[in-house]
């Protein structure tokens, strides 16, 4: 793909749940991979701003008052690497997919966006749900693989599943079925 052709697609950057809760050592109390994910999200956001391409931030607002993503908790706040500017769109969701209960699809249609580049947290939850819906709704979808992370997760047998295995499985499940998977270096090359 030629670089100019990618920028001419007017791709929008969708940042999903780049919030402080995911940096807290006890969220959800187990091991996490890729601690550079939020930094990569911020670097991607900086590049998008330079190119004056469309940007949409989505944050999760848990209805569970004990959740670190509840609006009353510090973890609800955007990560310092990816704080929205006043002129950038911010949507708030209460479920996994950024398309449910928000006006995201309507916004994308009104902005004539057909190409989405998605970054954020976490790979196997909100990011995966959003990428799957984006692909199903017909958007040309790109997931930046090093912009996301997973936590260890308890399996149905009670054993812990390693976060790296969950990450690799999640990315592989999305690849070519719902999205084109690229890393940030590949993305930045497309933006030049």
Legacy VTK file of the C-alpha trace (Angstrom):
# vtk DataFile Version 3.0
C-alpha trace
ASCII
DATASET POLYDATA
POINTS 192 float
0.000 0.000 0.000
1.349 3.429 -0.908
1.683 5.868 1.983
-0.251 8.644 0.233
-3.129 6.321 -0.526
-3.451 5.512 3.186
-3.621 9.163 4.250
-6.008 9.900 1.374
-8.389 7.365 2.936
-8.948 9.959 5.689
-8.469 7.354 8.429
-9.849 8.147 11.869
-7.959 7.204 15.018
-10.131 5.507 17.626
-8.575 5.356 21.105
-10.441 2.841 23.266
-10.228 2.977 27.076
-6.763 4.502 27.387
-7.478 5.135 31.069
-5.413 5.218 34.254
-7.077 2.146 35.797
-5.078 -0.197 33.580
-1.798 1.038 35.058
-2.813 0.288 38.632
-0.788 -2.647 39.930
-3.826 -4.369 41.438
-6.020 -4.087 38.342
-7.337 -6.707 38.101
-4.789 -8.002 40.581
-2.756 -10.117 38.210
0.064 -9.915 35.653
-0.162 -7.685 32.595
1.891 -7.640 29.391
3.118 -4.731 27.226
3.517 -1.838 29.644
4.447 0.325 26.633
0.903 0.127 25.223
-0.251 3.507 26.516
2.994 5.148 25.384
2.366 3.768 21.866
-1.209 5.077 22.018
0.145 8.516 22.920
2.761 8.421 20.171
0.067 7.457 17.655
-2.154 10.270 18.908
0.691 12.775 18.479
1.237 11.662 14.861
-2.508 11.918 14.153
-2.628 15.451 15.534
0.314 16.509 13.332
-1.565 15.249 10.262
-4.848 16.827 11.401
-6.711 13.561 10.843
-9.950 12.734 12.737
-9.562 11.565 16.359
-12.161 9.940 18.615
-11.520 9.016 22.251
-13.735 6.448 23.974
-13.659 5.793 27.699
-15.301 3.106 29.772
-17.604 4.163 32.600
-18.405 1.142 34.727
-21.776 1.016 36.456
-20.123 -0.984 39.285
-19.178 1.530 42.009
-16.320 -0.766 43.121
-14.735 -0.825 39.651
-11.559 1.161 39.040
-13.308 2.371 35.871
-16.253 3.897 37.766
-16.455 7.662 37.190
-15.842 8.296 40.919
-12.429 6.579 40.827
-9.048 7.993 39.699
-8.714 5.103 37.226
-11.597 6.531 35.179
-9.385 9.425 34.046
-7.597 9.295 30.711
-3.996 8.130 30.770
-1.542 11.043 30.679
-0.172 9.867 27.316
-3.580 10.085 25.643
-5.518 12.975 27.129
-8.025 14.459 24.694
-7.730 18.063 23.575
-10.796 20.309 23.867
-11.536 20.046 20.135
-11.390 16.218 20.051
-14.444 13.982 20.270
-14.901 12.081 23.547
-17.497 9.317 23.870
-18.361 7.375 27.012
-19.536 3.779 26.977
-20.859 1.399 29.618
-20.277 -1.893 27.758
-17.349 -3.447 25.896
-17.952 -2.221 22.350
-17.393 1.448 21.575
-20.290 1.178 19.090
-22.936 0.254 21.681
-24.709 3.051 23.547
-22.615 5.771 21.894
-23.067 7.740 18.712
-19.816 6.375 17.242
-21.264 4.821 14.091
-23.358 7.923 13.372
-20.298 10.170 13.865
-18.185 8.074 11.501
-20.901 8.133 8.840
-21.368 11.905 9.209
-17.598 12.444 8.958
-17.514 10.137 5.905
-14.983 7.880 7.646
-14.547 4.456 6.089
-11.133 3.594 7.574
-10.527 3.175 11.311
-7.214 2.730 13.093
-7.872 1.370 16.580
-5.620 1.455 19.647
-6.282 0.938 23.349
-7.193 -1.441 26.122
-7.615 -4.338 26.726
-6.855 -6.659 23.829
-9.327 -9.412 24.664
-12.155 -7.257 26.004
-13.198 -3.786 24.848
-10.624 -3.542 22.093
-11.596 -6.905 20.612
-15.325 -6.126 20.862
-14.843 -2.774 19.140
-12.586 -4.170 16.384
-15.053 -6.976 15.671
-17.982 -4.565 15.365
-15.959 -2.170 13.236
-15.188 -4.970 10.797
-18.758 -6.262 10.852
-20.123 -2.781 10.150
-17.970 -2.601 7.029
-15.231 -0.209 8.127
-11.731 -0.893 6.814
-10.217 -1.606 10.205
-6.610 -1.571 11.384
-5.519 -2.663 14.853
-2.147 -1.427 16.087
-0.832 -4.532 17.819
1.713 -2.912 20.148
-0.817 -0.337 21.387
-2.715 -2.845 23.493
-2.224 -5.229 26.405
-3.816 -8.109 28.299
-3.935 -9.350 31.873
-3.631 -12.915 33.104
-7.123 -14.404 33.241
-8.595 -17.226 35.256
-9.815 -20.023 33.007
-13.054 -21.923 33.600
-10.989 -24.686 35.224
-9.627 -22.171 37.763
-6.107 -22.140 36.316
-4.488 -18.870 35.293
-3.964 -18.304 31.576
-0.869 -16.228 30.829
-1.470 -12.728 29.481
0.938 -13.233 26.574
-1.010 -16.296 25.422
-4.302 -14.394 25.686
-2.795 -11.474 23.774
-1.437 -13.654 20.950
-4.699 -15.577 20.681
-6.799 -12.403 20.666
-4.690 -10.719 17.982
-4.664 -13.882 15.858
-8.473 -14.178 16.122
-8.925 -10.635 14.814
-6.305 -10.817 12.055
-7.730 -10.816 8.512
-11.186 -11.728 9.825
-12.096 -8.374 11.382
-9.019 -6.191 10.888
-5.594 -5.780 9.386
-3.047 -6.112 12.177
-0.067 -3.739 11.991
2.398 -2.508 14.583
3.127 1.149 15.285
6.291 1.202 13.139
4.292 -0.046 10.149
1.553 2.505 10.876
3.969 5.431 11.115
5.516 4.381 7.800
2.043 4.516 6.207
1.526 8.025 7.605
4.668 9.541 6.012
LINES 1 193
192 0 1 2 3 4 5 6 7 8 9 10 11 12 13 14 15 16 17 18 19 20 21 22 23 24 25 26 27 28 29 30 31 32 33 34 35 36 37 38 39 40 41 42 43 44 45 46 47 48 49 50 51 52 53 54 55 56 57 58 59 60 61 62 63 64 65 66 67 68 69 70 71 72 73 74 75 76 77 78 79 80 81 82 83 84 85 86 87 88 89 90 91 92 93 94 95 96 97 98 99 100 101 102 103 104 105 106 107 108 109 110 111 112 113 114 115 116 117 118 119 120 121 122 123 124 125 126 127 128 129 130 131 132 133 134 135 136 137 138 139 140 141 142 143 144 145 146 147 148 149 150 151 152 153 154 155 156 157 158 159 160 161 162 163 164 165 166 167 168 169 170 171 172 173 174 175 176 177 178 179 180 181 182 183 184 185 186 187 188 189 190 191
